[in-house]
Amino acid sequence: MRLQRGEVQGYDFNRMVFEFTMLNQGKVILCAISTAAMDDLDGRRDVKPDQRADQFIRLREVIEERASRKFFEEQAQAERPVVLRSIDFR
């Protein structure tokens, strides 16, 4: 089983994460990916805050696939957001 695509929430400058949602049988799962993880995936470090949404869209498929896998590997601790870090892509 896999989580389904949800909504793009946006960049949280204070937390240095990009937030998005996914769906598990209609239930909203809060997710986030660190900017360091997105930069590692993208192979660049020069991304400006106003470019984060475009970066997320470019990398969305791989980010969502990993968020889904992490959600089910950790056995759906549904009350906690799925937060992806660089180590999650190694």
C-alpha positions as CSV (number, residue, x, y, z in Angstrom):
1,M,0.0,0.0,0.0
2,R,1.1,3.6,-0.6
3,L,0.1,7.0,0.6
4,Q,-1.7,9.2,-1.9
5,R,-0.6,12.6,-2.9
6,G,-2.0,15.4,-0.8
7,E,-1.4,19.2,-0.9
8,V,1.6,21.3,-1.0
9,Q,1.7,23.5,2.1
10,G,4.8,25.6,1.6
11,Y,8.2,26.5,3.0
12,D,8.6,27.2,6.7
13,F,11.6,29.5,6.9
14,N,11.8,29.2,10.8
15,R,12.0,25.4,10.7
16,M,13.9,25.2,7.4
17,V,11.5,22.6,6.1
18,F,9.1,22.3,3.2
19,E,5.7,21.1,4.4
20,F,3.2,18.9,2.4
21,T,0.5,16.4,3.1
22,M,-0.3,12.9,2.0
23,L,-3.4,10.8,2.4
24,N,-3.8,7.4,4.0
25,Q,-7.3,6.1,3.1
26,G,-8.6,9.6,3.2
27,K,-6.8,10.6,6.4
28,V,-4.4,13.6,6.1
29,I,-0.8,12.8,7.1
30,L,1.3,15.9,7.8
31,C,4.8,15.6,6.2
32,A,7.9,17.8,5.9
33,I,11.3,17.6,4.3
34,S,14.3,19.5,5.5
35,T,15.9,21.9,3.1
36,A,19.2,20.1,3.5
37,A,17.6,16.9,2.3
38,M,16.1,18.7,-0.8
39,D,19.4,20.3,-1.5
40,D,21.1,16.9,-1.3
41,L,18.6,15.3,-3.7
42,D,18.9,18.3,-6.0
43,G,22.7,18.4,-5.9
44,R,22.8,22.1,-5.1
45,R,23.1,24.5,-2.2
46,D,22.2,27.8,-3.8
47,V,18.4,27.6,-3.5
48,K,16.8,30.7,-2.3
49,P,13.7,30.6,0.0
50,D,11.4,31.8,-2.8
51,Q,12.6,28.9,-5.0
52,R,11.8,26.2,-2.5
53,A,8.3,25.5,-3.9
54,D,9.7,24.9,-7.4
55,Q,12.4,22.7,-6.0
56,F,9.8,20.6,-4.1
57,I,7.7,20.2,-7.3
58,R,10.8,19.1,-9.3
59,L,11.6,16.5,-6.6
60,R,8.1,15.7,-5.6
61,E,7.9,12.1,-6.9
62,V,10.9,10.8,-5.1
63,I,10.1,12.8,-1.9
64,E,6.5,11.5,-1.8
65,E,7.7,7.9,-2.5
66,R,10.1,8.1,0.4
67,A,7.6,9.7,2.8
68,S,5.1,6.9,2.0
69,R,7.8,4.2,2.7
70,K,8.9,5.9,5.9
71,F,5.3,6.2,7.1
72,F,4.7,2.4,6.7
73,E,8.1,1.4,8.0
74,E,7.5,3.3,11.2
75,Q,4.1,1.6,11.3
76,A,1.9,4.7,10.9
77,Q,2.4,6.7,14.0
78,A,-0.4,8.7,12.6
79,E,-0.4,11.4,15.3
80,R,3.1,12.4,14.3
81,P,4.2,14.1,11.1
82,V,6.5,12.3,8.7
83,V,9.7,14.3,8.6
84,L,12.3,13.5,6.0
85,R,16.0,14.3,6.5
86,S,19.0,13.7,4.3
87,I,19.7,10.3,6.0
88,D,16.3,9.0,4.8
89,F,17.6,9.1,1.2
90,R,20.8,7.1,1.8
